[in-house]
Amino acid sequence: MTATSGSAQKIADEFLRAWLGRDVEKALSFLADDIVCEAPSGRFEGLDRYRQFLEPFASTLISGSVIDVLGDDTHAATVYTTETPFAKDFRGMDYITVEDGRITHVISVFDLSPAIRARGNPQH
């Protein structure tokens, strides 16, 4: 991936901003019906399963911000940080594949250390 703009980048940016804004329905509108997501918590196949993965997390967000979105016409990488009731400065990155204008594959990577620290200290 060498370009820093393209259709996948635009779709990934809009998708990210939608769920960071807690608009799960809008975020899901960018996904293919047969979406595949690989995340630390498992592999999720299909739109319904992805909703079950995204909705509980997005609904608990206190805030979120985009660090960067890079991409070309078929792939994009999003980097973001969120604050949730259980962890502050919870960072993540998604590597997104877009086909025919829809997100078909997401590889999600999270920095789990804020959540691990929060478990040991209820005040974060």
Buried (B, 14 or more C-beta within 10 A) or exposed (E): BEEEBBBBBBBBBBBBBBBBEBEBEBBBEBBBEEBBBBBEEEEBEBBEBBBEBBBEBBEBBEEBEEEEBBBBBBBBBBBBBBBBEEBBEBBBBBBBBBEEEBBBBBBBBBBEEBBEEBEEEEEB
